[in-house]
Amino acid sequence: MENRLKELREAAGWSQGELARRLGVSRQTINAVETDKYDPSLPLALRMAKLFGCAVPEIFVDRWEPEI
């Protein structure tokens, strides 16, 4: 799953630490999400979307397609 978290965070002018503080998680969690080492829980993804004023699919892009 790809994500635009780093792009959105930088556009807001926030460090990883600042975004982590706003979301109530560790800076390491933000780093892991940005580097595709961790997919956030649904509640965390929803908080991210609310914070950035967008929908979850605007942050996280799943390019998986079912086989037909």
PDB file with SEQRES, HELIX, SHEET and CRYST1 records, atoms N, CA, C and O in Angstrom:
SEQRES   1 A   68  MET GLU ASN ARG LEU LYS GLU LEU ARG GLU ALA ALA GLY          
SEQRES   2 A   68  TRP SER GLN GLY GLU LEU ALA ARG ARG LEU GLY VAL SER          
SEQRES   3 A   68  ARG GLN THR ILE ASN ALA VAL GLU THR ASP LYS TYR ASP          
SEQRES   4 A   68  PRO SER LEU PRO LEU ALA LEU ARG MET ALA LYS LEU PHE          
SEQRES   5 A   68  GLY CYS ALA VAL PRO GLU ILE PHE VAL ASP ARG TRP GLU          
SEQRES   6 A   68  PRO GLU ILE                                                  
HELIX    1 AA1 LEU A    5  ALA A   12  1                                   8    
HELIX    2 AA2 GLN A   16  LEU A   23  1                                   8    
HELIX    3 AA3 ARG A   27  GLU A   34  1                                   8    
HELIX    4 AA4 LEU A   42  PHE A   52  1                                  11    
HELIX    5 AA5 VAL A   56  ILE A   59  1                                   4    
SHEET    1 AA1 2 GLU A   2  ASN A   3  0                                        
SHEET    2 AA1 2 PHE A  60  VAL A  61 -1                                        
CRYST1    1.000    1.000    1.000  90.00  90.00  90.00 P 1           1          
ATOM      1  N   MET A   1       0.844  -1.165   0.000  1.00  0.00           N  
ATOM      2  CA  MET A   1       0.000   0.000   0.000  1.00  0.00           C  
ATOM      3  C   MET A   1       0.898   1.238   0.000  1.00  0.00           C  
ATOM      4  O   MET A   1       1.809   1.356   0.819  1.00  0.00           O  
ATOM      5  N   GLU A   2       0.636   2.131  -0.902  1.00  0.00           N  
ATOM      6  CA  GLU A   2       1.391   3.388  -0.973  1.00  0.00           C  
ATOM      7  C   GLU A   2       0.679   4.442  -0.138  1.00  0.00           C  
ATOM      8  O   GLU A   2      -0.524   4.344   0.106  1.00  0.00           O  
ATOM      9  N   ASN A   3       1.425   5.446   0.297  1.00  0.00           N  
ATOM     10  CA  ASN A   3       0.773   6.524   1.031  1.00  0.00           C  
ATOM     11  C   ASN A   3       1.417   7.871   0.718  1.00  0.00           C  
ATOM     12  O   ASN A   3       2.553   7.951   0.251  1.00  0.00           O  
ATOM     13  N   ARG A   4       0.653   8.922   0.992  1.00  0.00           N  
ATOM     14  CA  ARG A   4       1.088  10.291   0.746  1.00  0.00           C  
ATOM     15  C   ARG A   4       1.319  11.039   2.063  1.00  0.00           C  
ATOM     16  O   ARG A   4       1.307  12.269   2.091  1.00  0.00           O  
ATOM     17  N   LEU A   5       1.527  10.300   3.137  1.00  0.00           N  
ATOM     18  CA  LEU A   5       1.628  10.936   4.443  1.00  0.00           C  
ATOM     19  C   LEU A   5       2.771  11.946   4.511  1.00  0.00           C  
ATOM     20  O   LEU A   5       2.584  13.055   5.010  1.00  0.00           O  
ATOM     21  N   LYS A   6       3.942  11.577   4.018  1.00  0.00           N  
ATOM     22  CA  LYS A   6       5.080  12.494   4.071  1.00  0.00           C  
ATOM     23  C   LYS A   6       4.780  13.766   3.283  1.00  0.00           C  
ATOM     24  O   LYS A   6       5.063  14.872   3.745  1.00  0.00           O  
ATOM     25  N   GLU A   7       4.212  13.606   2.105  1.00  0.00           N  
ATOM     26  CA  GLU A   7       3.857  14.762   1.273  1.00  0.00           C  
ATOM     27  C   GLU A   7       2.878  15.691   1.997  1.00  0.00           C  
ATOM     28  O   GLU A   7       3.060  16.909   1.988  1.00  0.00           O  
ATOM     29  N   LEU A   8       1.858  15.133   2.612  1.00  0.00           N  
ATOM     30  CA  LEU A   8       0.864  15.938   3.336  1.00  0.00           C  
ATOM     31  C   LEU A   8       1.488  16.592   4.567  1.00  0.00           C  
ATOM     32  O   LEU A   8       1.221  17.758   4.860  1.00  0.00           O  
ATOM     33  N   ARG A   9       2.316  15.840   5.283  1.00  0.00           N  
ATOM     34  CA  ARG A   9       2.972  16.375   6.481  1.00  0.00           C  
ATOM     35  C   ARG A   9       3.870  17.549   6.129  1.00  0.00           C  
ATOM     36  O   ARG A   9       3.831  18.588   6.788  1.00  0.00           O  
ATOM     37  N   GLU A  10       4.682  17.381   5.085  1.00  0.00           N  
ATOM     38  CA  GLU A  10       5.601  18.453   4.684  1.00  0.00           C  
ATOM     39  C   GLU A  10       4.843  19.673   4.175  1.00  0.00           C  
ATOM     40  O   GLU A  10       5.260  20.805   4.418  1.00  0.00           O  
ATOM     41  N   ALA A  11       3.735  19.456   3.471  1.00  0.00           N  
ATOM     42  CA  ALA A  11       2.918  20.573   2.990  1.00  0.00           C  
ATOM     43  C   ALA A  11       2.336  21.366   4.158  1.00  0.00           C  
ATOM     44  O   ALA A  11       2.132  22.576   4.054  1.00  0.00           O  
ATOM     45  N   ALA A  12       2.071  20.679   5.268  1.00  0.00           N  
ATOM     46  CA  ALA A  12       1.559  21.349   6.466  1.00  0.00           C  
ATOM     47  C   ALA A  12       2.676  22.031   7.254  1.00  0.00           C  
ATOM     48  O   ALA A  12       2.407  22.813   8.166  1.00  0.00           O  
ATOM     49  N   GLY A  13       3.940  21.733   6.902  1.00  0.00           N  
ATOM     50  CA  GLY A  13       5.072  22.327   7.593  1.00  0.00           C  
ATOM     51  C   GLY A  13       5.378  21.674   8.926  1.00  0.00           C  
ATOM     52  O   GLY A  13       5.955  22.310   9.807  1.00  0.00           O  
ATOM     53  N   TRP A  14       4.998  20.407   9.089  1.00  0.00           N  
ATOM     54  CA  TRP A  14       5.191  19.695  10.350  1.00  0.00           C  
ATOM     55  C   TRP A  14       6.343  18.714  10.253  1.00  0.00           C  
ATOM     56  O   TRP A  14       6.574  18.114   9.203  1.00  0.00           O  
ATOM     57  N   SER A  15       7.056  18.553  11.342  1.00  0.00           N  
ATOM     58  CA  SER A  15       8.057  17.500  11.464  1.00  0.00           C  
ATOM     59  C   SER A  15       7.322  16.195  11.763  1.00  0.00           C  
ATOM     60  O   SER A  15       6.125  16.193  12.052  1.00  0.00           O  
ATOM     61  N   GLN A  16       8.054  15.092  11.688  1.00  0.00           N  
ATOM     62  CA  GLN A  16       7.445  13.816  12.078  1.00  0.00           C  
ATOM     63  C   GLN A  16       7.013  13.862  13.536  1.00  0.00           C  
ATOM     64  O   GLN A  16       5.964  13.329  13.896  1.00  0.00           O  
ATOM     65  N   GLY A  17       7.820  14.496  14.369  1.00  0.00           N  
ATOM     66  CA  GLY A  17       7.488  14.609  15.790  1.00  0.00           C  
ATOM     67  C   GLY A  17       6.218  15.403  16.027  1.00  0.00           C  
ATOM     68  O   GLY A  17       5.403  15.036  16.874  1.00  0.00           O  
ATOM     69  N   GLU A  18       6.043  16.489  15.286  1.00  0.00           N  
ATOM     70  CA  GLU A  18       4.841  17.312  15.443  1.00  0.00           C  
ATOM     71  C   GLU A  18       3.602  16.547  14.995  1.00  0.00           C  
ATOM     72  O   GLU A  18       2.571  16.589  15.665  1.00  0.00           O  
ATOM     73  N   LEU A  19       3.697  15.850  13.871  1.00  0.00           N  
ATOM     74  CA  LEU A  19       2.551  15.065  13.411  1.00  0.00           C  
ATOM     75  C   LEU A  19       2.229  13.975  14.422  1.00  0.00           C  
ATOM     76  O   LEU A  19       1.062  13.726  14.727  1.00  0.00           O  
ATOM     77  N   ALA A  20       3.262  13.329  14.937  1.00  0.00           N  
ATOM     78  CA  ALA A  20       3.055  12.288  15.947  1.00  0.00           C  
ATOM     79  C   ALA A  20       2.341  12.855  17.168  1.00  0.00           C  
ATOM     80  O   ALA A  20       1.412  12.236  17.688  1.00  0.00           O  
ATOM     81  N   ARG A  21       2.767  14.023  17.625  1.00  0.00           N  
ATOM     82  CA  ARG A  21       2.132  14.651  18.790  1.00  0.00           C  
ATOM     83  C   ARG A  21       0.660  14.917  18.516  1.00  0.00           C  
ATOM     84  O   ARG A  21      -0.191  14.643  19.362  1.00  0.00           O  
ATOM     85  N   ARG A  22       0.358  15.449  17.340  1.00  0.00           N  
ATOM     86  CA  ARG A  22      -1.032  15.774  16.990  1.00  0.00           C  
ATOM     87  C   ARG A  22      -1.907  14.527  16.898  1.00  0.00           C  
ATOM     88  O   ARG A  22      -3.108  14.584  17.160  1.00  0.00           O  
ATOM     89  N   LEU A  23      -1.296  13.395  16.522  1.00  0.00           N  
ATOM     90  CA  LEU A  23      -2.064  12.154  16.368  1.00  0.00           C  
ATOM     91  C   LEU A  23      -2.026  11.260  17.607  1.00  0.00           C  
ATOM     92  O   LEU A  23      -2.758  10.274  17.687  1.00  0.00           O  
ATOM     93  N   GLY A  24      -1.174  11.606  18.569  1.00  0.00           N  
ATOM     94  CA  GLY A  24      -1.083  10.803  19.790  1.00  0.00           C  
ATOM     95  C   GLY A  24      -0.341   9.491  19.596  1.00  0.00           C  
ATOM     96  O   GLY A  24      -0.665   8.489  20.234  1.00  0.00           O  
ATOM     97  N   VAL A  25       0.666   9.496  18.708  1.00  0.00           N  
ATOM     98  CA  VAL A  25       1.489   8.311  18.471  1.00  0.00           C  
ATOM     99  C   VAL A  25       2.961   8.711  18.573  1.00  0.00           C  
ATOM    100  O   VAL A  25       3.276   9.881  18.787  1.00  0.00           O  
ATOM    101  N   SER A  26       3.846   7.751  18.422  1.00  0.00           N  
ATOM    102  CA  SER A  26       5.277   8.061  18.480  1.00  0.00           C  
ATOM    103  C   SER A  26       5.794   8.544  17.127  1.00  0.00           C  
ATOM    104  O   SER A  26       5.184   8.294  16.087  1.00  0.00           O  
ATOM    105  N   ARG A  27       6.924   9.238  17.162  1.00  0.00           N  
ATOM    106  CA  ARG A  27       7.564   9.672  15.917  1.00  0.00           C  
ATOM    107  C   ARG A  27       7.978   8.450  15.112  1.00  0.00           C  
ATOM    108  O   ARG A  27       7.948   8.472  13.882  1.00  0.00           O  
ATOM    109  N   GLN A  28       8.366   7.382  15.806  1.00  0.00           N  
ATOM    110  CA  GLN A  28       8.767   6.150  15.126  1.00  0.00           C  
ATOM    111  C   GLN A  28       7.606   5.562  14.332  1.00  0.00           C  
ATOM    112  O   GLN A  28       7.811   5.000  13.256  1.00  0.00           O  
ATOM    113  N   THR A  29       6.390   5.688  14.855  1.00  0.00           N  
ATOM    114  CA  THR A  29       5.213   5.203  14.128  1.00  0.00           C  
ATOM    115  C   THR A  29       5.031   5.982  12.840  1.00  0.00           C  
ATOM    116  O   THR A  29       4.761   5.394  11.792  1.00  0.00           O  
ATOM    117  N   ILE A  30       5.176   7.303  12.904  1.00  0.00           N  
ATOM    118  CA  ILE A  30       5.038   8.132  11.702  1.00  0.00           C  
ATOM    119  C   ILE A  30       6.104   7.757  10.688  1.00  0.00           C  
ATOM    120  O   ILE A  30       5.815   7.621   9.499  1.00  0.00           O  
ATOM    121  N   ASN A  31       7.335   7.590  11.153  1.00  0.00           N  
ATOM    122  CA  ASN A  31       8.417   7.196  10.248  1.00  0.00           C  
ATOM    123  C   ASN A  31       8.121   5.851   9.591  1.00  0.00           C  
ATOM    124  O   ASN A  31       8.336   5.690   8.390  1.00  0.00           O  
ATOM    125  N   ALA A  32       7.634   4.894  10.358  1.00  0.00           N  
ATOM    126  CA  ALA A  32       7.343   3.563   9.814  1.00  0.00           C  
ATOM    127  C   ALA A  32       6.226   3.623   8.772  1.00  0.00           C  
ATOM    128  O   ALA A  32       6.285   2.918   7.765  1.00  0.00           O  
ATOM    129  N   VAL A  33       5.215   4.450   9.001  1.00  0.00           N  
ATOM    130  CA  VAL A  33       4.138   4.588   8.022  1.00  0.00           C  
ATOM    131  C   VAL A  33       4.670   5.247   6.753  1.00  0.00           C  
ATOM    132  O   VAL A  33       4.390   4.786   5.647  1.00  0.00           O  
ATOM    133  N   GLU A  34       5.437   6.327   6.911  1.00  0.00           N  
ATOM    134  CA  GLU A  34       5.963   7.049   5.751  1.00  0.00           C  
ATOM    135  C   GLU A  34       6.890   6.193   4.892  1.00  0.00           C  
ATOM    136  O   GLU A  34       6.966   6.387   3.678  1.00  0.00           O  
ATOM    137  N   THR A  35       7.586   5.260   5.507  1.00  0.00           N  
ATOM    138  CA  THR A  35       8.536   4.421   4.768  1.00  0.00           C  
ATOM    139  C   THR A  35       7.938   3.063   4.402  1.00  0.00           C  
ATOM    140  O   THR A  35       8.664   2.136   4.041  1.00  0.00           O  
ATOM    141  N   ASP A  36       6.619   2.952   4.497  1.00  0.00           N  
ATOM    142  CA  ASP A  36       5.891   1.729   4.118  1.00  0.00           C  
ATOM    143  C   ASP A  36       6.318   0.490   4.897  1.00  0.00           C  
ATOM    144  O   ASP A  36       6.243  -0.628   4.388  1.00  0.00           O  
ATOM    145  N   LYS A  37       6.769   0.695   6.136  1.00  0.00           N  
ATOM    146  CA  LYS A  37       7.135  -0.437   6.981  1.00  0.00           C  
ATOM    147  C   LYS A  37       5.994  -0.820   7.922  1.00  0.00           C  
ATOM    148  O   LYS A  37       6.057  -1.848   8.597  1.00  0.00           O  
ATOM    149  N   TYR A  38       4.961   0.004   7.961  1.00  0.00           N  
ATOM    150  CA  TYR A  38       3.840  -0.234   8.870  1.00  0.00           C  
ATOM    151  C   TYR A  38       2.582   0.366   8.256  1.00  0.00           C  
ATOM    152  O   TYR A  38       2.568   1.526   7.844  1.00  0.00           O  
ATOM    153  N   ASP A  39       1.523  -0.444   8.200  1.00  0.00           N  
ATOM    154  CA  ASP A  39       0.209   0.057   7.784  1.00  0.00           C  
ATOM    155  C   ASP A  39      -0.551   0.420   9.055  1.00  0.00           C  
ATOM    156  O   ASP A  39      -0.706  -0.421   9.941  1.00  0.00           O  
ATOM    157  N   PRO A  40      -1.027   1.656   9.156  1.00  0.00           N  
ATOM    158  CA  PRO A  40      -1.692   2.073  10.385  1.00  0.00           C  
ATOM    159  C   PRO A  40      -3.026   1.365  10.586  1.00  0.00           C  
ATOM    160  O   PRO A  40      -3.639   0.872   9.639  1.00  0.00           O  
ATOM    161  N   SER A  41      -3.454   1.328  11.835  1.00  0.00           N  
ATOM    162  CA  SER A  41      -4.775   0.789  12.147  1.00  0.00           C  
ATOM    163  C   SER A  41      -5.837   1.691  11.521  1.00  0.00           C  
ATOM    164  O   SER A  41      -5.561   2.837  11.168  1.00  0.00           O  
ATOM    165  N   LEU A  42      -7.026   1.170  11.391  1.00  0.00           N  
ATOM    166  CA  LEU A  42      -8.118   1.972  10.838  1.00  0.00           C  
ATOM    167  C   LEU A  42      -8.379   3.220  11.684  1.00  0.00           C  
ATOM    168  O   LEU A  42      -8.540   4.300  11.115  1.00  0.00           O  
ATOM    169  N   PRO A  43      -8.429   3.123  13.022  1.00  0.00           N  
ATOM    170  CA  PRO A  43      -8.638   4.350  13.803  1.00  0.00           C  
ATOM    171  C   PRO A  43      -7.556   5.409  13.561  1.00  0.00           C  
ATOM    172  O   PRO A  43      -7.861   6.599  13.486  1.00  0.00           O  
ATOM    173  N   LEU A  44      -6.289   4.977  13.438  1.00  0.00           N  
ATOM    174  CA  LEU A  44      -5.213   5.939  13.184  1.00  0.00           C  
ATOM    175  C   LEU A  44      -5.349   6.535  11.790  1.00  0.00           C  
ATOM    176  O   LEU A  44      -5.162   7.740  11.618  1.00  0.00           O  
ATOM    177  N   ALA A  45      -5.669   5.722  10.796  1.00  0.00           N  
ATOM    178  CA  ALA A  45      -5.864   6.232   9.432  1.00  0.00           C  
ATOM    179  C   ALA A  45      -7.001   7.253   9.398  1.00  0.00           C  
ATOM    180  O   ALA A  45      -6.909   8.263   8.701  1.00  0.00           O  
ATOM    181  N   LEU A  46      -8.067   6.993  10.144  1.00  0.00           N  
ATOM    182  CA  LEU A  46      -9.189   7.931  10.201  1.00  0.00           C  
ATOM    183  C   LEU A  46      -8.779   9.241  10.871  1.00  0.00           C  
ATOM    184  O   LEU A  46      -9.197  10.314  10.435  1.00  0.00           O  
ATOM    185  N   ARG A  47      -7.964   9.166  11.929  1.00  0.00           N  
ATOM    186  CA  ARG A  47      -7.476  10.389  12.586  1.00  0.00           C  
ATOM    187  C   ARG A  47      -6.592  11.187  11.641  1.00  0.00           C  
ATOM    188  O   ARG A  47      -6.663  12.416  11.608  1.00  0.00           O  
ATOM    189  N   MET A  48      -5.755  10.487  10.868  1.00  0.00           N  
ATOM    190  CA  MET A  48      -4.903  11.175   9.889  1.00  0.00           C  
ATOM    191  C   MET A  48      -5.766  11.904   8.861  1.00  0.00           C  
ATOM    192  O   MET A  48      -5.519  13.070   8.552  1.00  0.00           O  
ATOM    193  N   ALA A  49      -6.761  11.226   8.342  1.00  0.00           N  
ATOM    194  CA  ALA A  49      -7.636  11.833   7.342  1.00  0.00           C  
ATOM    195  C   ALA A  49      -8.348  13.057   7.917  1.00  0.00           C  
ATOM    196  O   ALA A  49      -8.451  14.089   7.254  1.00  0.00           O  
ATOM    197  N   LYS A  50      -8.829  12.940   9.132  1.00  0.00           N  
ATOM    198  CA  LYS A  50      -9.518  14.070   9.762  1.00  0.00           C  
ATOM    199  C   LYS A  50      -8.558  15.233   9.959  1.00  0.00           C  
ATOM    200  O   LYS A  50      -8.921  16.382   9.706  1.00  0.00           O  
ATOM    201  N   LEU A  51      -7.346  14.952  10.404  1.00  0.00           N  
ATOM    202  CA  LEU A  51      -6.351  15.994  10.635  1.00  0.00           C  
ATOM    203  C   LEU A  51      -6.013  16.739   9.348  1.00  0.00           C  
ATOM    204  O   LEU A  51      -5.867  17.961   9.355  1.00  0.00           O  
ATOM    205  N   PHE A  52      -5.889  16.004   8.241  1.00  0.00           N  
ATOM    206  CA  PHE A  52      -5.530  16.633   6.966  1.00  0.00           C  
ATOM    207  C   PHE A  52      -6.756  17.081   6.155  1.00  0.00           C  
ATOM    208  O   PHE A  52      -6.610  17.651   5.073  1.00  0.00           O  
ATOM    209  N   GLY A  53      -7.954  16.825   6.675  1.00  0.00           N  
ATOM    210  CA  GLY A  53      -9.169  17.284   5.996  1.00  0.00           C  
ATOM    211  C   GLY A  53      -9.422  16.577   4.670  1.00  0.00           C  
ATOM    212  O   GLY A  53      -9.849  17.195   3.694  1.00  0.00           O  
ATOM    213  N   CYS A  54      -9.155  15.279   4.649  1.00  0.00           N  
ATOM    214  CA  CYS A  54      -9.372  14.518   3.414  1.00  0.00           C  
ATOM    215  C   CYS A  54      -9.883  13.121   3.774  1.00  0.00           C  
ATOM    216  O   CYS A  54     -10.042  12.788   4.948  1.00  0.00           O  
ATOM    217  N   ALA A  55     -10.131  12.325   2.756  1.00  0.00           N  
ATOM    218  CA  ALA A  55     -10.584  10.950   2.960  1.00  0.00           C  
ATOM    219  C   ALA A  55      -9.381  10.010   3.057  1.00  0.00           C  
ATOM    220  O   ALA A  55      -8.315  10.298   2.514  1.00  0.00           O  
ATOM    221  N   VAL A  56      -9.559   8.903   3.741  1.00  0.00           N  
ATOM    222  CA  VAL A  56      -8.483   7.920   3.895  1.00  0.00           C  
ATOM    223  C   VAL A  56      -7.882   7.514   2.543  1.00  0.00           C  
ATOM    224  O   VAL A  56      -6.658   7.442   2.430  1.00  0.00           O  
ATOM    225  N   PRO A  57      -8.710   7.242   1.498  1.00  0.00           N  
ATOM    226  CA  PRO A  57      -8.106   6.857   0.209  1.00  0.00           C  
ATOM    227  C   PRO A  57      -7.274   7.956  -0.455  1.00  0.00           C  
ATOM    228  O   PRO A  57      -6.539   7.681  -1.404  1.00  0.00           O  
ATOM    229  N   GLU A  58      -7.378   9.180   0.024  1.00  0.00           N  
ATOM    230  CA  GLU A  58      -6.531  10.249  -0.499  1.00  0.00           C  
ATOM    231  C   GLU A  58      -5.138  10.199   0.126  1.00  0.00           C  
ATOM    232  O   GLU A  58      -4.199  10.795  -0.400  1.00  0.00           O  
ATOM    233  N   ILE A  59      -5.003   9.496   1.238  1.00  0.00           N  
ATOM    234  CA  ILE A  59      -3.715   9.343   1.909  1.00  0.00           C  
ATOM    235  C   ILE A  59      -3.093   7.991   1.560  1.00  0.00           C  
ATOM    236  O   ILE A  59      -1.902   7.897   1.263  1.00  0.00           O  
ATOM    237  N   PHE A  60      -3.921   6.951   1.602  1.00  0.00           N  
ATOM    238  CA  PHE A  60      -3.444   5.581   1.397  1.00  0.00           C  
ATOM    239  C   PHE A  60      -4.024   5.024   0.105  1.00  0.00           C  
ATOM    240  O   PHE A  60      -5.240   5.000  -0.085  1.00  0.00           O  
ATOM    241  N   VAL A  61      -3.136   4.575  -0.782  1.00  0.00           N  
ATOM    242  CA  VAL A  61      -3.546   4.082  -2.090  1.00  0.00           C  
ATOM    243  C   VAL A  61      -3.229   2.593  -2.189  1.00  0.00           C  
ATOM    244  O   VAL A  61      -2.068   2.188  -2.118  1.00  0.00           O  
ATOM    245  N   ASP A  62      -4.250   1.804  -2.350  1.00  0.00           N  
ATOM    246  CA  ASP A  62      -4.085   0.362  -2.498  1.00  0.00           C  
ATOM    247  C   ASP A  62      -4.258   0.027  -3.977  1.00  0.00           C  
ATOM    248  O   ASP A  62      -5.359   0.130  -4.517  1.00  0.00           O  
ATOM    249  N   ARG A  63      -3.195  -0.365  -4.613  1.00  0.00           N  
ATOM    250  CA  ARG A  63      -3.248  -0.653  -6.049  1.00  0.00           C  
ATOM    251  C   ARG A  63      -3.589  -2.120  -6.348  1.00  0.00           C  
ATOM    252  O   ARG A  63      -3.493  -2.555  -7.495  1.00  0.00           O  
ATOM    253  N   TRP A  64      -3.982  -2.872  -5.333  1.00  0.00           N  
ATOM    254  CA  TRP A  64      -4.346  -4.263  -5.532  1.00  0.00           C  
ATOM    255  C   TRP A  64      -5.597  -4.356  -6.386  1.00  0.00           C  
ATOM    256  O   TRP A  64      -6.549  -3.598  -6.203  1.00  0.00           O  
ATOM    257  N   GLU A  65      -5.584  -5.283  -7.307  1.00  0.00           N  
ATOM    258  CA  GLU A  65      -6.743  -5.551  -8.158  1.00  0.00           C  
ATOM    259  C   GLU A  65      -7.081  -7.035  -8.058  1.00  0.00           C  
ATOM    260  O   GLU A  65      -6.184  -7.875  -8.131  1.00  0.00           O  
ATOM    261  N   PRO A  66      -8.350  -7.369  -7.895  1.00  0.00           N  
ATOM    262  CA  PRO A  66      -8.704  -8.792  -7.821  1.00  0.00           C  
ATOM    263  C   PRO A  66      -8.530  -9.467  -9.180  1.00  0.00           C  
ATOM    264  O   PRO A  66      -8.719  -8.859 -10.234  1.00  0.00           O  
ATOM    265  N   GLU A  67      -8.165 -10.735  -9.112  1.00  0.00           N  
ATOM    266  CA  GLU A  67      -8.066 -11.511 -10.347  1.00  0.00           C  
ATOM    267  C   GLU A  67      -9.461 -11.922 -10.765  1.00  0.00           C  
ATOM    268  O   GLU A  67     -10.279 -12.330  -9.941  1.00  0.00           O  
ATOM    269  N   ILE A  68      -9.718 -11.809 -12.046  1.00  0.00           N  
ATOM    270  CA  ILE A  68     -11.047 -12.162 -12.553  1.00  0.00           C  
ATOM    271  C   ILE A  68     -10.951 -13.400 -13.423  1.00  0.00           C  
ATOM    272  O   ILE A  68     -11.962 -13.864 -13.950  1.00  0.00           O  
TER     273      ILE A  68                                                      
END                                                                             
